[in-house]
Amino acid sequence: MKEFLSEDFLLETDSARQLYFNFASQMPIIDYHNHLPPNEIAEDKIFENITKIWLNGDHYKWRAMRTNGINEKYITGSATDEEKFLKWAETVPYTMRNPLYHWTHLELKNPFGIFELLNEKNAKNIYHLTSEKLKNLSTHKLLLHFKVELLSTTDDPIDNLEHHQKIKNENFSTAVLPTFRPDKAMAVEDVASFNSYLKKLAEVSNIEIKNLNSFILAIQKRHDFFHENGCRISDHGLENIYAEDYTENEIKNIFSKILYFKNLNVKEILKFKSAMLIEFAKMDNQKSWTQQFHIGALRNNNFRMQKKIGVDSGFDSIGDFNIAANLSRFLNKLDSNNELAKTIIYNLDPSQNEIFATMIGNFNDGSIVGKVQYGSAWWFNDQKDGMEKQLNVLSNMSLLSRFVGMVTDSRSFLSFPRHEYFRRILCNLMGNDIEKGLLPNDINWLGKMVENICYYNAKEYFKF
């Protein structure tokens, strides 16, 4: 019987251990999609305690605590940081077979060197021990500790990027680049809120937004500004890909209605979103950026809790959207005019894995290695079972060897052990295939393949 979280954690064979320790574990990290706050990197923040760096904003932990019967006071409420941590520790033993149990103990092990299993009895001691260690673990030191070579944050077009500029000017060894995330620039379901956004966009772009053309010009100006500040990736969080047919006059008329605070019907909303996705994609292609699409989340389901504590508080789930036809139409519109940029698509519904993995092959044209990518297992899928399914489907339907690898998609500076988790899972899959005779016992070649997936493919693909 193997010991939990031993050196061989998740590695079942000698071949897997060779691939991980001799190849994967040596690679630096390129974390090309996360939600880390750039201001906390710019100021080289030191966190007062583990709750502030570990629990604040972590929807995964919040959902588990609620399911365990923990009062909201100890999750997003008025309880002290120590009280919140103690309630999380009380929950941890009940998370067995949930990825949170693995992540929690991987993150206590690295960087804190704690191998104890967190529970209600040792919680106070671990709270104070980690808080003491955090005094010497600023954001810069953590990124260096985890060998993070580059990370891309997630930023709204109206952001001034002052923190990214400060980081760059200080020549910090980890490159910290912005990502262009224009979700609010197409969120026309709430016309009043969208007009408030337009006002802010007009201010930062110094362009009076009085029609569709001036709106697109303002977005283009911000896109240019992001490029000047090192941005090379865009990202979109979508329920579905929007690919309605539309004319330019239709979109102009819809935008005029928006400016007059007239509510749009469903058809108009879909047409506007479709047009904006195309416009953003054209901008990305012109600058040789990579565009990312995170598709399939049904967000903010609990209206009572949204009213109580706000949006994006852990009440999201997998949606069952009919995606394939729209995704095909969208990619076709761009490809037909040679305007399809490098593209990564992520799905939240695992029943659609094969749909996404086969869709990418329709638009890989030989011009760029792995031009259209099936993204890493995302959100509810970034656990052992979900990662294995994504890797197996990608292997079956495309070229695993050209995959650009894992991202944390996290708001915490302690989440980088998820790269270790992914790398161990990848090496175990390949190692098992070697042992079964499904792959040749060519450790050097397969080790190079592992290194590429963990690091070199992303480095070459994004050309940061």
N, C-alpha and C positions, 0 to 999 in steps of 0.2 A: 504494500500500500504506500503510495506516494504522500509525502508531507505537503500540506497546503502551502502554496506560495513559495515553494522551494526554488532553487536555482533553475530547475528543469520545468517550472510552471508552464503548462500547456504544451510542452515538448515531449512527445510520446516515444520517439525513436532516436537512435544514435544519429541518423541522417538529419533529423530535424534539429538536433542540438548542434551539429556541425554547421548547418546553414545559419542558425541564429547567432551563435557565439563567434564564428569566424567571419561572418559577413554582415548580417542585418544589424547586430548590436553596435557595430563600429560606425554606422552612418550618421551624419548630422541630420537635423530635422529641417525640412522646408514645410512650414505650416501655412499653406496658401489660402486657407479659409478659416477664420475664427472671429470671435466677437470681443476680443480683448480691448479694454479702454486705452486708447493711445495716450491719454493724459497721464495715466498711471505709469506708463513706460517713460514718458518725457520727464516726469518728476522723480523717477527712480523710487517709487513709493515703497515704503515699509509698512506692512500690515500689522495692526495692533494685536490681532489674535487670529486664530484659525477660522473662526466664524466669518470674519470679514472677507477672507480670501477664498473660503471653501463653500460656505453655505449661502451667502448673499447672492441672489440671482440664479441659484442652481435649481431649475425647475424639476430635474430628475429627483433630487433629494426631497423637494417640497411635496411632490406627488406621493412618494413613498411614505413620508411622515403623515400625510392626510389619510392615506389608506390604513396606516397603523393606529389611527384614532387620536393623533396629536392635534391639540387645539391650535387654531390659526395664530393665536397669540405667540406661540413658540416657533412659528414658521416665518410669517411676514409681519407679525404684530409687535407689541410693545415689550416683550420679554428681553432680558439682557442677552448679550452675546453668549455668555457662559451658559445661561439657561437654554438657549436655542441649541447649543452644541450638545448639552446633556440629553436633550430630547432626541437629537439625531443619533447619538450613541445608543440610546434606548431602542431606537428603531433598527439599527444596523443588523443585529442578530436575526431579525425577521426578514432581511433582504436576501437571505441565502437563495441561490439560483437566479437572482436578479443581477444584472451586470454591476449594479451599484456595490455589491459585496466585493467583487473583484477590484473595481476601480478604487473604492475606499481604501482597501489595504495596500494596493499598489502605490497609492499616493501617500499613505503614511510611511511606507517603506522608503519611497523615493520622493522627496528629498530628506525626510525627517529621520530615517534610519530606525523606524519603529516597526517591529515585527509582531507586536501583540495584536490580538484580535479585539477590535474596539467593541466595547459593550458598556452597559450601565455602571458596572463596578469600577472599571479603570478610566472612565470618561474624564473625571476631574483631573486626574494625574496627566492624562494625555493632552487635555485642553491646555494646561499650564506648561507642559513640556514643549508642545509645538509652538505655543505663543512665545516662549522664551527663545526657541530656535529661529523664529521668524524675525527677531530683532536683527539677525545677521543675514537675512535672505530678502534683499530688496528685489524689485522686479528685474533689474539688470542682472543681478547675481543668479536669480532663478533661471532666466533665459540662457545664461552662460552655462549653468549647471546642467541643463537639459540638452545642451549642444544645439540650440536653435539657431540656425544660420540665417533664416529669413522667415518673417511672418507677414501676412496680409490681414489687416483689420477690416471692418465692415463700416462704411461711411456714407452718409447721405450727401447728395450733390451740393447741398447748401453749407456743408461743413467747411470751415475756413482752413482746416489742416494745419493749424499753427503747431500742434503737438508733433505731428510728423516732421514739420520743418525744424523744430527744436532738436528732435532726435537725430536727424540727419546732420545738422550743424555741429552736434557734439561728437560725431564720428563714433557712435556706439557700434560695437562689432556686429551685433545682430541687426540686420536690415529690417526696418519696419515700414511697410508700404501700405498706402490706402487702397481700398476697393470701392468702386463706384456702385452704390446700391440705390437705384432710383425708384424704389417701390412707391414712395409717397408722391412721386411725379406722375403717377398714373392712377392714384387712388381716388377716383371720381364718384364713388358710391355716396360719399358725404360731400356735397358741393360746398357747403360753408367751410368745412375743414380744408378742402382742396384750395379754395380761394385764399385762405390764411397762409397756406404753403406757397402759393403763387406770389404773395406779397413778400415773403422772405426771400424767395428765389429772385425776384426783381431787385431787391436790395443788394444781395451779394453779387449779382451779375451786372448790376448797374444798367439794366435794360428794362424799359417800361413794357410790361406785358399787356398788350391790348388786343392781341389776336393770336391765332395758332402759330403763325410764322415767327412772331416775336418770342413766343413761348419756347419753340424749338431752338431758336437762336440763343436764348438764355441757357437752356440745357447744354447746348453745344459749347458754350463759353465755359460752363462749369466742367464739362468733359475735358476740354483743353487744359483747364487749370489743374485738374487731377493728373493729367498726363505729365504736365510740367513738374509735378511733385512726386513722380515715380510710379503712379498707378499704372498697372498693366492688366488689371482684371476687373470685370464687372460682375455683379451678382443680382439675382432676382429671386425673391421668395414668392411663389405663386401657388394658388390652389390648382390651376390648370394652365396650360399654354393657350394663349388667346390667338386665334387665327381666323377671325371672321373676315369676309370680303368687305371692302369699303372703298369709297372714292375720296379724293382729297376734299371735295366740296362738302361731303358728309361730315368729315372730321372738323372742317372749319366751322360748320353750322353747330355741331355739338359743342365745340369749344366756346362759341359765342353764347350758347345757352348757359354754360358753366359760369362765364363772366357775369351774366345777369342773374346768377344764383337760382337758376331754374333746374329742378331735379331732372335727372335723366332716367329714361326707362331702361330695362335690362338690355335690350338690343343695342341701344346707344352706348351704354357702359362697355359692353363687349367689343364694339367696333373701336371705341377710343383706345381701350387697352391694347387691342390688336395692332392699331396704328403705331402706338408708342413703342411697343416691343420691337417692331420693325425699325423705327427710327433709332432707337438705342443700339440695336444690332448693327446698323449701318455705321454708326459712329465707332463702335468697337472694331469693326472690320477695317475701317480707314486707318486706324492707328495700330493694327496688328495686335490688338488685345485678345484676351481669352474671355468669353462670356460663360457664366455659370447660371444654371437654372435649377433651383430647388423646388420640386413640384410635388404637390399632393397633401399638404397639411390643411386640416380643418381646424381653424384657430378660434380661441376664445369661446368655447362651447357653453360654458356655464355663465349665463347672464347675471345671476344673482351674485356670484363671486366677482364677476367683472365690475359690477356696480360697487362692490364693497372694497376691492383692493386694486382694481385696474386691469388693463389688458396685459397679455404676455406674462401671466403669472402661473403657468403650469396647467392650464385647462385646455390643452390642444390635443388633437388625436389624428390618426390616419384617416384621410378621406377616401371615398370610393369614386373618384372622378373618371370619366371616360376620356382618356388622354391620347391614345395612339394616333387617331386621325388628325387631331389638332396639331400634335407635335410634328407629324409628317408634313402637313400643309405649311406650318411655320418655317421649318427647315428648308422646304422646297422653294418657298418664296425667295428666300435669301440665296440659296444655291443656284437658282435659275438665273440670277443676275450676277453671279460670282461675288456675292456679298456676304457669304457665310464665314464668319470668323472662327477661330479655334473655339470649341464648345465643349463644356462638361455638363452633363445632365444627371441629376440625382432624383431618385424616386423614393417616396415614403411608404407606398403600398408594396410590400414584398411580393404580393401575388402578381405584380406587374414587372418583376425583375427581367423576365425574358423579353417582354415588350421593349423595354429600354435598351437592353443589351443587344437586341437585333436592330433596333432603330439606328444605332450609331453606324452600323455597317453600310446603311443606305447612303451615307453622306461622307464617308471616307473615300477620297478620290486620288490618293497617292501623292498629293502635293506636299503633305506634312505628315510625319510619322504620328499616328494616333490623333489626327486632327480633331475628330469628334470622339469624346471619351464618355464612358459609363462611369459616373462618379462613385466614390467610396460609399459604403453602407452609412446611411444618414439617420440621425436622430433616434427614433425608436428601433432602428436596425443596427446601430453601431455597437453591437455586442457579439459574443462569440458565434452564436447561431446565425445572426444576420450577416456578419462579415464572411463567414464560410459560404453562405448562400450566394452573396454577391461575387465572391472570388470564383466559386464554381460556375456560376452562370456566365460570368465574363470569360472564363476559360473555355467554356463550351461554345459560346457564340461569337467570340472575338479573339483577341490576343492579350492574354494576361501579361505577357512579357513587355507590352507597351503601356501598361497601366501607370498613371502618375501618382498613385498611392493615396495614403491616408491624410485626413485633416482632423483637427480636434473639434471644430465647430463649437468652441467653448468660450465662456466668459471668465474662466478661472485660469490663473497662472500655475495652478497645480495639475492641470489636465494633460500635460505632455506625456505622462506614462501611457496614455491611450495609444501613442505611437508604438511603444514597447508592446502593448497588448496586441495591436494589429500585426506587428512584425513576428511575434511568437506564433500567432494563429497562421499567418502566411507560411512560415517555415515548417510548422507542423503538418499542414496540408501537403506541402511538397515533399517533406521527409517521409510521410506515410506512403506517398506514391512511389518513392524510390524503394522503400522496403517491400512493397507489394509487387515490384517489377513493372509498375505502370510508367515510370520514368527511368531513364538510364542512370546508373550510379556514377554520374559525371559531376561531382561536387563543385569543381571549379566553374563549369559553365552555369550550373543552376545557382551557384553562389553569386555569380555576376548578375544573373537574372534577378535574384533577390535584392542585390544592391541597387539595381536599376529601379525596381519598383519602389524601394524605400527612399531613394534619393535622386539618382542620376536622371531618371526619366523626367521628373518634375523640373530639375535644373535646366535640362535641354528644352523642354516643352515651353516653359514660360519665358525663358531667356531674360530673367530679371537683371 
